Structure formats: C-alpha cells, structure tokens
Amino acid sequence: MGAGVSAETHENTVVPLLEVAASGAGIPAALHLGAELDAGGYFEKGLVAQWQMIHELLWQRLQGRHDAAQIIRQLAAYPEAKIRFYTPGLWARWGENQPESALAALLPLAADADFRVLESSQAFGLRPFAEALGPEILPLLETWFGHPDARVRRAAVTAVRPRGFWVKNLEWAVWNPGLLVPMLHRFRDESDRFPANAVANCCNDMSRRQPLLALSLLGRWLQEGHGPQREHMARKGLRSLLKAGDPRVLEMFGFGKVDLEVAALLRQGTIVAPNTNLCFELSVQNSGVACKVELVFEIETTGRIEGRPRRKRYQGGSYAFDAGQQREILVRERIFDRKAALLIAGAAAAKFYFNGEVAARVDFAIART
C-alpha cells in the first residue's frame, strides 16, 4: 500500500475534504483539523506518518463519546474513498476492548470497491488487532478466511502476514510462522488470484526464517493435486529461495543441471546514468538435452562502504529449450534513485543465473552526467 503515492502537499491535500466530512458526521471542532495538522508539521512528514496523524487527531475527538461508533459508521459510508480510507484505523482504536465488534464493523470495508480502502482495512484496521492479540486473532478471523468475497479473504490473510508492507513486522508470526500453517492450508484450493497472492506472500515471509517449513507446506500442496492456484502459490511463495538458487526449490519445479552457453551485452553501452531503463540481450545456446530453465538476474551497484556493493535479485522467467536450440532473451530492468538511497556513481554489474548457476556477467558503470 502506498507504492507510487507521494506524501501530501498543500496543493494536493485531502484535509479540506476531511474537515467537511468530519463536520457533517458530527466530529467536534472538525473544521480546525487542518490548522492542528499544519501546526504539528503534517506537510513535513512522510506519507504513513501523515496518515497516523490524521487517525490520532480524529480519535482524540471521538474517544469517550457514546456516539463514536455511529460517527465512524457515517464516515465509513461517505461517498469519497479518500474519507472511507481513514475509518479502519478509527475502528481499530474504538475496538481495543471489543475486538469482535470492531471486526464485524470492519468487514464491509474490506469488501470496498476502492483498493485504497481495502489496503487500509488490513493495514490499519486488522493489523493492530493481530499485533495486540497475537495468535488469538486467528480464530476471530474464521469468518473472514471463509468469506465468499475474495477481497475479504485477501484482507484477512494479509493482516497476519509476518512481514507485511507499510506496517511493522508481526513479531509472533515472524518468529513462529508455524502458527499460520493451519490457516494457510485451508487456502490450498483457493481459486481467486487476489487472496492466492496474499497466501503466497505469507509463505515467502515464512521461507526467510524457516525455509524447510515453507518447502514442506507448498511441496505437499503440489504433491496432493493441482488446485487452480496451487502452482502459482508455490512458485510465488518460494520466490526468495528460487532467486537464491536453492537446489531444493529448483528440483521441486523441475529445474536441473543444464549445459548452456550464454553471451550477454547491455544495449546502452558501458556507462549509464541513474534512472535508466537497462536492456540486456542474452544469446543462449543449449549444448545439451532438452531442458527447462529458470532465469534469475542480479544487479550490483556501488555501495556506501567500500567493498560492500548493493545487490538486488529479480526473477527473469522460465524458459524451455529443445536439444541444441539457440534463442535470444531480452532482460529489462530500471536502475533508479530512491528518495532515501540515491544510486552512487561507480562500478556496476549484472549477473545472470540459469537454474542457480551464474551463466553470464555484464560489467558497466553508473555516472551522473
């Protein structure tokens, strides 16, 4: 959530609309929200910190009121999704001592037509309960896990994901992901890609600390049968191990030793600028028998500490080669400055792994010209 979204500025802020909606719902001093946010440095903060400020200010006005739930329901029914976005965080605060009632109020928001509201439901609505209650959240989400709406199922699974996105790690799930296995197992025959992706992300998080557990769970799914999303969940759920060239995962998906000769070049030449779309041309000759290969590539750039480059791996896809076949493969990836970590000018390289083994390397340099 929040990917590609910038923090609010004075020109694009939702605050005036929020003041109007909050005032109409009966929130006290709603028309002073903007002034208080501004005084608190709202426009100097990052996006998530801005969301948190709004949640806190709204809850300060609602806390202790007998009609707090009624006011939150009014905001949850507001026609503009930018306003509904804030209501899951309010339900989480309202429901600290009554989680079952709060979960019932949150469920319709998890089925909202707007993706921003869906994300807010799991991150700011459900996730706080998963943090506070620990594994005891799982039985409370039974209705969600079996809900007919795929969006609701997806929200529930994502809410208990060990690592999550735009939220803190869920420590009990990070350190003991086996607690999630019964929940994950019920999704082995999931037919919708939306919750299936959430299940796979959970499994991938699990694989980082307990790879054998993830391998066992997903390997069993594949052996038991071929549900509509099983192979997708297995491949996506083991992607970190696949990128690392783990031989157990390669074998699981039928990727064995290959006899390939690979030549690689960078179309842009040997010197590129940051924020460039790189295009690598791979010429691959299969000198052995027919085979199936998994391509993973790694981009290495100069790091802040000498001798410690930055490295990031990407999946490049699966390819089938006939005996003696030659083919060309294009690999594209963008190297770009991040707000918190600009690319450092200097040596760079791209390495291309076929079934876990380096088959080619291209050296280049990043220069700011």
C-alpha positions as CSV (number, residue, x, y, z in Angstrom):
1,M,0.0,0.0,0.0
2,G,1.2,3.5,-0.8
3,A,3.6,2.3,-3.5
4,G,3.9,5.1,-6.0
5,V,2.0,7.5,-3.8
6,S,3.7,10.7,-2.5
7,A,3.2,12.4,0.8
8,E,0.6,15.1,0.7
9,T,1.4,18.7,0.0
10,H,-0.6,21.9,0.5
11,E,-1.7,21.6,-3.1
12,N,-2.9,18.0,-3.1
13,T,-4.1,17.5,0.4
14,V,-7.3,15.7,1.3
15,V,-7.6,17.7,4.6
16,P,-10.2,20.3,3.5
17,L,-12.5,17.4,2.3
18,L,-11.8,15.6,5.5
19,E,-12.8,18.6,7.6
20,V,-16.2,18.8,5.7
21,A,-16.9,15.1,6.0
22,A,-15.9,15.0,9.7
23,S,-18.0,18.1,10.4
24,G,-21.0,16.6,8.7
25,A,-20.6,13.4,10.7
26,G,-20.7,15.4,14.0
27,I,-17.0,15.3,15.0
28,P,-16.3,18.2,17.3
29,A,-14.0,21.0,16.1
30,A,-13.7,19.3,12.7
31,L,-13.1,22.5,10.9
32,H,-9.9,23.0,12.9
33,L,-8.3,19.8,11.8
34,G,-6.2,21.4,9.1
35,A,-4.8,24.1,11.4
36,E,-3.8,21.5,14.0
37,L,-2.2,19.2,11.4
38,D,-0.3,22.2,10.0
39,A,0.9,23.2,13.4
40,G,2.1,19.6,14.0
41,G,4.3,19.6,10.9
42,Y,1.9,17.5,8.8
43,F,3.4,18.6,5.5
44,E,6.9,17.9,6.5
45,K,6.2,14.2,7.4
46,G,6.2,11.1,5.2
47,L,3.0,9.5,3.9
48,V,2.5,6.9,6.6
49,A,3.2,9.5,9.4
50,Q,0.6,11.8,7.8
51,W,-2.0,9.0,7.9
52,Q,-1.1,8.3,11.6
53,M,-1.5,12.0,12.5
54,I,-5.0,12.1,11.0
55,H,-6.0,8.9,12.8
56,E,-4.8,10.3,16.1
57,L,-6.5,13.7,15.8
58,L,-9.8,12.2,14.7
59,W,-9.7,9.7,17.6
60,Q,-8.8,12.4,20.1
61,R,-12.2,14.0,19.2
62,L,-14.1,10.7,19.4
63,Q,-12.6,8.9,22.3
64,G,-15.0,8.5,25.2
65,R,-18.1,9.7,23.2
66,H,-21.2,7.5,23.4
67,D,-21.9,8.0,19.7
68,A,-18.3,7.3,18.5
69,A,-19.4,4.1,16.6
70,Q,-22.3,6.0,14.9
71,I,-19.9,8.7,13.7
72,I,-17.4,6.2,12.4
73,R,-20.2,4.4,10.5
74,Q,-21.2,7.7,8.9
75,L,-17.6,8.3,7.7
76,A,-17.4,4.7,6.5
77,A,-20.4,5.3,4.3
78,Y,-19.0,8.6,2.8
79,P,-19.1,8.6,-1.0
80,E,-15.5,9.7,-1.4
81,A,-13.0,6.8,-0.9
82,K,-10.3,9.2,0.4
83,I,-12.5,9.7,3.5
84,R,-13.5,6.0,3.9
85,F,-9.8,5.3,3.9
86,Y,-9.4,6.6,7.4
87,T,-12.2,4.7,9.0
88,P,-10.5,1.3,9.5
89,G,-7.9,3.0,11.8
90,L,-10.7,4.5,13.8
91,W,-12.5,1.1,14.2
92,A,-9.2,-0.3,15.5
93,R,-8.9,2.3,18.2
94,W,-12.6,2.1,19.1
95,G,-12.4,-1.7,19.3
96,E,-9.4,-2.1,21.6
97,N,-11.6,-3.6,24.3
98,Q,-14.2,-5.1,22.0
99,P,-12.3,-6.7,19.1
100,E,-15.2,-8.9,17.9
101,S,-17.5,-5.9,17.5
102,A,-14.8,-4.0,15.7
103,L,-14.0,-6.8,13.3
104,A,-17.7,-7.0,12.4
105,A,-17.7,-3.3,11.7
106,L,-14.5,-3.6,9.6
107,L,-15.7,-6.4,7.4
108,P,-17.7,-4.3,4.9
109,L,-14.7,-2.0,4.4
110,A,-12.6,-5.0,3.4
111,A,-15.0,-5.5,0.6
112,D,-15.0,-1.9,-0.5
113,A,-14.8,-1.2,-4.3
114,D,-11.8,1.1,-3.8
115,F,-8.4,-0.5,-3.5
116,R,-7.1,2.2,-1.1
117,V,-9.9,1.3,1.4
118,L,-9.1,-2.4,1.0
119,E,-5.5,-1.8,1.9
120,S,-6.4,0.5,4.8
121,S,-8.8,-2.3,6.2
122,Q,-6.0,-4.8,6.5
123,A,-3.1,-2.4,7.5
124,F,-4.8,0.0,9.8
125,G,-8.0,-2.0,10.8
126,L,-7.0,-5.6,11.2
127,R,-3.2,-5.4,11.7
128,P,-3.4,-3.6,15.1
129,F,-5.6,-6.5,16.4
130,A,-3.1,-9.1,15.0
131,E,-0.4,-7.2,16.9
132,A,-2.3,-6.8,20.2
133,L,-4.0,-10.2,20.3
134,G,-1.2,-12.4,18.8
135,P,-2.2,-15.8,17.5
136,E,-5.6,-15.4,19.2
137,I,-6.6,-13.2,16.3
138,L,-6.8,-16.3,14.0
139,P,-10.0,-17.9,15.4
140,L,-11.6,-14.4,15.3
141,L,-10.9,-14.2,11.6
142,E,-12.5,-17.6,10.7
143,T,-15.5,-15.9,9.1
144,W,-13.1,-13.7,7.1
145,F,-11.0,-16.7,5.9
146,G,-14.1,-18.5,4.6
147,H,-15.9,-15.4,3.3
148,P,-17.4,-15.6,-0.3
149,D,-15.8,-12.3,-1.2
150,A,-12.2,-12.7,-2.3
151,R,-11.3,-9.2,-1.1
152,V,-12.3,-10.1,2.4
153,R,-10.3,-13.3,2.3
154,R,-7.3,-11.4,1.0
155,A,-7.5,-8.8,3.7
156,A,-7.6,-11.4,6.5
157,V,-4.5,-13.3,5.2
158,T,-2.6,-10.1,4.5
159,A,-3.3,-8.8,8.0
160,V,-1.5,-11.7,9.6
161,R,1.4,-11.8,7.1
162,P,4.7,-11.9,9.1
163,R,6.4,-9.0,7.4
164,G,3.7,-7.0,5.7
165,F,4.1,-3.8,3.7
166,W,3.8,-0.3,5.2
167,V,3.3,-1.9,8.6
168,K,5.6,-3.2,11.3
169,N,6.6,-6.9,11.3
170,L,4.2,-9.1,13.1
171,E,6.7,-10.5,15.6
172,W,4.8,-13.6,16.7
173,A,4.3,-14.7,13.1
174,V,7.9,-13.8,12.1
175,W,9.4,-16.0,14.9
176,N,6.8,-18.8,14.9
177,P,5.3,-18.9,11.4
178,G,4.1,-22.4,12.1
179,L,1.2,-20.9,13.8
180,L,-0.1,-19.7,10.4
181,V,0.1,-23.2,8.8
182,P,-3.4,-24.3,9.6
183,M,-4.8,-21.1,8.2
184,L,-2.6,-21.2,5.1
185,H,-3.5,-24.9,4.5
186,R,-7.2,-24.1,4.2
187,F,-6.3,-21.9,1.1
188,R,-4.6,-24.7,-0.8
189,D,-7.6,-24.9,-3.2
190,E,-8.2,-21.1,-3.4
191,S,-9.5,-20.2,-6.9
192,D,-9.1,-16.4,-6.9
193,R,-5.7,-14.9,-7.6
194,F,-6.2,-12.0,-5.2
195,P,-6.2,-14.0,-1.9
196,A,-3.8,-16.5,-3.5
197,N,-1.2,-13.8,-3.8
198,A,-1.7,-13.0,-0.2
199,V,-1.2,-16.6,0.8
200,A,2.0,-16.8,-1.3
201,N,3.4,-13.7,0.3
202,C,2.8,-15.2,3.7
203,C,4.7,-18.3,2.6
204,N,7.5,-16.3,1.2
205,D,7.9,-14.5,4.5
206,M,7.9,-17.8,6.2
207,S,10.6,-19.1,3.9
208,R,13.0,-16.4,5.0
209,R,13.3,-17.7,8.6
210,Q,12.0,-21.3,8.2
211,P,12.6,-22.4,4.7
212,L,12.0,-26.1,5.4
213,L,8.6,-25.3,6.8
214,A,7.6,-23.4,3.6
215,L,9.1,-26.1,1.4
216,S,7.2,-28.8,3.2
217,L,3.9,-27.0,3.1
218,L,4.0,-25.9,-0.5
219,G,5.6,-29.2,-1.7
220,R,2.8,-31.1,-0.1
221,W,0.2,-29.0,-1.9
222,L,1.8,-29.8,-5.2
223,Q,2.0,-33.5,-4.5
224,E,-1.6,-33.7,-3.3
225,G,-3.1,-32.3,-6.5
226,H,-3.3,-29.4,-8.8
227,G,-5.8,-26.8,-7.5
228,P,-6.4,-23.8,-9.6
229,Q,-3.8,-21.6,-7.8
230,R,-1.5,-24.2,-6.2
231,E,1.4,-24.0,-8.6
232,H,1.2,-20.2,-8.7
233,M,1.1,-20.0,-4.8
234,A,4.1,-22.4,-4.6
235,R,6.2,-20.5,-7.1
236,K,5.4,-17.1,-5.7
237,G,5.6,-18.4,-2.1
238,L,9.1,-19.8,-2.7
239,R,10.4,-16.9,-4.8
240,S,13.1,-15.8,-2.4
241,L,14.5,-19.3,-2.3
242,L,14.2,-19.6,-6.1
243,K,16.0,-16.3,-6.6
244,A,18.8,-17.6,-4.3
245,G,19.1,-20.7,-6.4
246,D,18.1,-23.1,-3.6
247,P,18.6,-26.6,-5.1
248,R,15.6,-28.0,-3.3
249,V,13.3,-25.5,-4.9
250,L,14.8,-25.8,-8.3
251,E,14.3,-29.6,-8.1
252,M,10.7,-29.1,-6.9
253,F,9.9,-27.2,-10.1
254,G,11.9,-29.4,-12.4
255,F,14.9,-27.2,-12.9
256,G,18.0,-29.4,-13.1
257,K,21.6,-29.0,-14.3
258,V,21.9,-27.6,-17.8
259,D,24.5,-27.2,-20.5
260,L,24.1,-23.7,-21.7
261,E,26.5,-21.2,-23.3
262,V,25.3,-17.6,-22.7
263,A,26.6,-14.3,-24.1
264,A,25.3,-11.1,-22.7
265,L,25.6,-7.4,-23.6
266,L,24.0,-4.1,-22.5
267,R,22.4,-2.2,-25.3
268,Q,23.1,1.2,-23.6
269,G,26.8,0.6,-23.6
270,T,29.3,0.5,-20.7
271,I,28.2,3.8,-19.0
272,V,24.7,4.6,-17.9
273,A,23.0,7.3,-15.9
274,P,20.7,6.7,-12.9
275,N,17.0,6.4,-13.7
276,T,17.9,4.5,-16.9
277,N,15.9,1.6,-18.3
278,L,18.5,-1.0,-19.0
279,C,18.1,-3.6,-21.7
280,F,20.3,-6.7,-21.7
281,E,20.5,-9.0,-24.7
282,L,21.2,-12.7,-23.9
283,S,22.2,-15.1,-26.6
284,V,21.7,-18.6,-25.2
285,Q,22.8,-21.8,-26.8
286,N,21.7,-25.1,-25.4
287,S,24.5,-27.6,-25.9
288,G,22.8,-30.4,-24.0
289,V,19.5,-32.2,-23.9
290,A,16.0,-30.6,-23.8
291,C,15.7,-28.7,-20.6
292,K,13.6,-26.3,-18.5
293,V,15.4,-23.3,-17.1
294,E,14.7,-20.6,-14.5
295,L,16.4,-17.2,-15.1
296,V,17.3,-15.0,-12.2
297,F,19.4,-11.9,-12.6
298,E,21.2,-9.7,-10.1
299,I,22.0,-6.0,-10.4
300,E,25.1,-4.9,-8.4
301,T,25.9,-1.2,-7.8
302,T,28.4,0.6,-5.8
303,G,27.6,0.8,-2.1
304,R,28.4,3.5,0.5
305,I,31.0,1.3,2.2
306,E,34.0,0.3,0.0
307,G,34.0,-3.3,-0.9
308,R,30.3,-3.8,0.0
309,P,28.2,-3.3,-3.2
310,R,24.4,-3.2,-3.2
311,R,22.8,-6.2,-4.7
312,K,19.3,-7.0,-5.7
313,R,17.9,-10.1,-7.5
314,Y,15.0,-10.3,-9.8
315,Q,13.2,-13.2,-11.4
316,G,13.5,-13.3,-15.2
317,G,11.1,-16.0,-16.1
318,S,11.1,-19.7,-17.1
319,Y,12.2,-21.0,-20.5
320,A,12.1,-24.3,-22.2
321,F,14.9,-25.3,-24.6
322,D,15.0,-28.1,-27.1
323,A,18.2,-30.0,-27.5
324,G,20.7,-27.9,-29.4
325,Q,18.3,-24.9,-29.5
326,Q,19.6,-21.3,-29.7
327,R,17.5,-18.3,-28.7
328,E,17.7,-14.7,-27.8
329,I,16.3,-13.3,-24.5
330,L,15.8,-9.7,-23.6
331,V,16.0,-8.7,-19.9
332,R,14.9,-5.2,-18.9
333,E,15.3,-3.5,-15.5
334,R,15.3,0.1,-14.4
335,I,18.0,1.4,-12.1
336,F,16.7,4.4,-10.3
337,D,17.3,6.8,-7.4
338,R,15.2,6.3,-4.3
339,K,14.3,9.1,-2.0
340,A,16.3,7.6,0.9
341,A,19.0,5.9,-1.1
342,L,20.4,7.6,-4.2
343,L,22.4,5.5,-6.6
344,I,26.2,6.0,-6.1
345,A,28.3,6.6,-9.2
346,G,30.8,3.9,-9.8
347,A,31.2,0.3,-10.9
348,A,28.1,-1.9,-11.6
349,A,27.4,-5.3,-12.9
350,A,24.6,-7.6,-13.9
351,K,24.8,-11.4,-13.3
352,F,22.6,-13.9,-15.0
353,Y,21.8,-17.2,-13.2
354,F,20.3,-20.2,-15.0
355,N,19.0,-22.8,-12.6
356,G,21.0,-21.3,-9.8
357,E,24.4,-21.0,-11.6
358,V,26.0,-17.9,-13.0
359,A,26.0,-18.2,-16.8
360,A,26.9,-14.6,-17.8
361,R,28.0,-11.3,-16.5
362,V,28.0,-7.7,-17.9
363,D,30.1,-5.0,-16.3
364,F,29.2,-1.4,-16.7
365,A,29.4,1.9,-14.7
366,I,26.9,4.4,-13.4
367,A,27.8,8.1,-14.0
368,R,25.9,11.3,-13.3
369,T,26.5,13.4,-16.4
